[in-house]
Amino acid sequence: MNPGTELGRYTVESRIEQIPGGERWAARDTTLDRDVTLVVMPAEDDTTLAALDAARRAAGVEAAQLVRILDVGGEGDLAWIAEDALTGSRTYAAAIGEEGLPAEEVRRITGEIATGVEAARARGLHHLALTPEIVELTSDGRVKVRGLATAAALAGIETEGAEADRDDAIGIVALAYAGLTGTWPLEARTTLPAAPRIDGVPSPPSHLAVAVPGDLDTICRETLGDGTGPDSAGDYAAQIAPWSRIPLAGAVRTSPTAPEEPASTDVASDDTVTLPTTSTGSAGAAGATGAAAAGAGAGAAAGAAGAASAGWGGDVDGDHDADQVTRPIRLDESRHTVEITPGGQGSAGTTSRTSDDDHDDATGRRAHGARHGADDADAPHGRTAAGAAAAAAAAAAGAAAGAAATGGKVIGDRLGRVARTAGDRSKEAIHDAKARREAIRADQRTRTSLGAAPVSADIEPPAPLLPAEAGAPPSRSQSNLVLMLMAGFVALACLIGGIGTSRIGSGTDLGRILGADGTTSAPTTESTSGGSGDTSGGGDGGSEPLGIINAVGFDPPPGDGAEHNAEVPRVYDGDPTTAWTTEGYESETFGGVKQGVGITVDLGQAQKISSVTLELPTTSQATVYAGDAATNSGTQVGQTQGRQGQVVLQPTSDVNAQYVTVWFTSLAPSDDGRYRAALGEIVVR
């Protein structure tokens, strides 16, 4: 398939990625003139049918955290699923990057994911394929989860029941672990690096990152290491709540390997300030403090002391660490370069002599001049030359000292600005953290319960609106008029009450109302045929079938609540050769562990039911019930005993219901030596 290919009403534009079982493409809906995302699959693949069935069921789940499924279709040898296009979004993996995310942002994102997955679980659906690439973050911070049930179907995953609940909970905890550490703790392949392991178990987040909250660290450790933790997405959301609805921006990330900021950001473009690398962090801090004092006006001495405490200067013997190297610092005032070496030496411009050498040279010359003057007191010219030399040496020493003082002051000024800038950044970080806390508190204060409302309000009595004469007692004629009106109303009420009492019980079947059995049975007629026949039914073929929007296995206690839910779409796919079957049991009476199992179809809303047609691949005993929920009691549409093939059940009285349940009370032997019931197709008219 190439860009520009037409698939139904969609024109594909560019391929986004290749996924297990298919590809994701950006496309344009030419009918509604909107951008969509198409999941395109080969129509003949084994996983495609399961993915299309999963997409039809997922389309009925309404949750703001889930990407909407807009359409399901096929053309030729291709099938597709159309989803909302998330323009400008990025994946959770891209947001994590190499630095991780702030812990409270991880709490918000995974809490929203858990909320959406829990909404799907309430409708009998699971995700089962959660990875950092499946989760999308929109430009305004909203969380969207793609591939509900469809990604797992394409990957061939068919987990059900409590095990599926647990798998989704583990997937969400793994997403929290990834956001905190920047690594992936599960075996599924992602773009994130694998998490380090200790004895085969992922290392706790607190061992890999900083500022990890205790509750998130405990949940990750228990779920990924101890095999405990939350049992479902809703359980996880309850354990980490509450979280802010506001995306957190600018917070400190949890990764300890985040790149450090430059030591100074307040340096002119023509200058170069390079701070030395030291092996002692406390010494560097002390050096910055000393340099800041020098910048405040302490002069070259404070600057040199700060440089020495930061690791720039060596000990008194001149020894220094091998990793401490000369660092050039360019100064604005002289446009020269001063080199600060580990021995506390400095050089200016292109001069190779250090300040200590100048000092020693000048001292030596002064000493030599003094000795020469003592030895040759009669040589005035010699004394003059010696004096001149001494004066020149003193001047040179003074110039060198002045240059060193000036350099120390400039260095101190620069590092003082660095320290002040760091302090300003700290104040800004504290201010941001305070603002976030206030936003979270304000968000929580908006969630006021009804119980917190005042019982009564203090309302002042209204000002009198009637004139004073209105308070006078009524006259006799006014009193008589009021009494006559009241008597008329009483007589009318008695007349209406008498008529209503006389008609109580008319048109009512008191026997049905007072009957002891809560199950009402509508008389039915049953017709059968030996083969699969026409699924439109025999006796009521003239009416249109009612639409079935969903189906689910029905296994009430002592059952586990699910009965091969992955196969239920087969009963309304229009193909009688595909069948839903129950689990295998030891005998035709369910091994004595339960009374029966069934399957329930959802008509979307309460509708009038005139017939139910069943396609039974095996001999079964079943009863069909209708009601406002899945049930094995209530209004009985009809039942079949020992029938195989097409069975049409028609109630002779009106039946209105949204849900129709086929309740099997006996099983038939299967090829593997166990006992099962099966339903190939159900048509409700």
C-alpha angles and dihedrals in degrees: 000000000000136000109282095036113142117228107180106299093344128094112202115223111177138352114250101187145325115252133183107289097007150355137275117230134183108234144170125237101222093191098054095024097232139122118257139171118237125205100204120197137173106263093221098054117113093233096049096076091050091048093051091049090049091049092052090053094043090053089070094058113098112202128137091220095059126080107245120244107222105179144359122203150128142218127189111322094344133080128188147191117212118213136177112279111237100208114198095009127132131205124258088243091057091049091052094049114156097316105057124226133275110278095239090050088053088051091052096046097046091043090056091047091051091049093054095044091048090053088055092047089057087060093049096260132120134189101215094174106070114159133153089259093056093059117078128197114205123218091261093050101260118147120232127182119205130201102034104186091335097080090052092047091053089049092050095246114152105171116151143184123004092350091059090048090054093046092055091048090052090049092053092047088051089054089053090049090051093050092051098044107021090236134101118238100192132074095247112109117252138156090257120091118257117267117250113255136214114202089345094307125108113257113253113263091242089063092056105034142032131242094023111163115239096238094053091045091050094048092050093047095047096043100042098031112024100034093238129093129097119357097207143010091264091052090054092049091051092050097052099037138155109052132164120259089212117090111241113233127182096016122142110272120233098231113104090204096065111133114264120241118250114271092242133024097170100076127121117251093247094053131082120204116180119180117212124251111245134182094221119069094192091054090054091052091050090049092053089051092050092047090050089054089050090051089053090062107279089125133214095329094059091043092052091047091051091048092050094049090049090059098262095112126058132219124284093269093056095248117140141172118274093235095057109093137177113280120202117221119189116212127210097213100057100018086225131122120244116200117208109201131192090257093060091255126142136194131194128208112333096327112124096196115099127222091252090053090051090050093049092045093050092047091049092051092050091050092047092049092051093050091046092052091051094049097046108032092154096059106086093176091053091049089050093050091046091050092049091050091048091049091049091049091049091049091050091049091049092050091049092048090048092050091048091048091048091048092048091050093050091047090048091049092051095047090043088058089048090054092048091049090051089050091051090051090051090052090050091050091051090048091050092049091050091049091052092050091050091049091052092048092048090050091051092047090059090063095080117168123224089243090065093061116105115264094224136006125228102238122174116234113261120258114258111270099183126079118255094253090062088076094066117112115266121261123248093258091052091050092050091050092053092049092051092051092050092049090051092052092049092051092050091050092051091051093051091046092052093052092048092048093053091056097049111126097017112138092009127123100219091181091061092045095049096038116127095222113081091203117089118198123205113210109254140190121218130204126179141185129201099235135043090272124166113337091212088084133242111251100033104035093131097070124078119253116251117242118256113209099180145356135198138184113259116216110151122189131333079037124078095249096252132081114184092313092176090068099048096096087067092074093066103029093101093245114108091192091069111072140185114228134192123239118277117271135188097243141011089262093058093263090286092286099108142007097238149311133232151170128248127206124202119221092191095241139013109291138169111266118207100167144358119210119200127193105206115190091188137033106275143164111224141158124209118218130186127202149120091286141017106292145156092211137044126062109018117211093186146291141238128210124200094342128144130190124020116359123183118199117193123182114212093212129058116281120187119183144133099216129051118194125195104205115196116204098176136038137213127225116263133204094264093059095258130105125252143161122221138196120196100183141350124201119187118197 
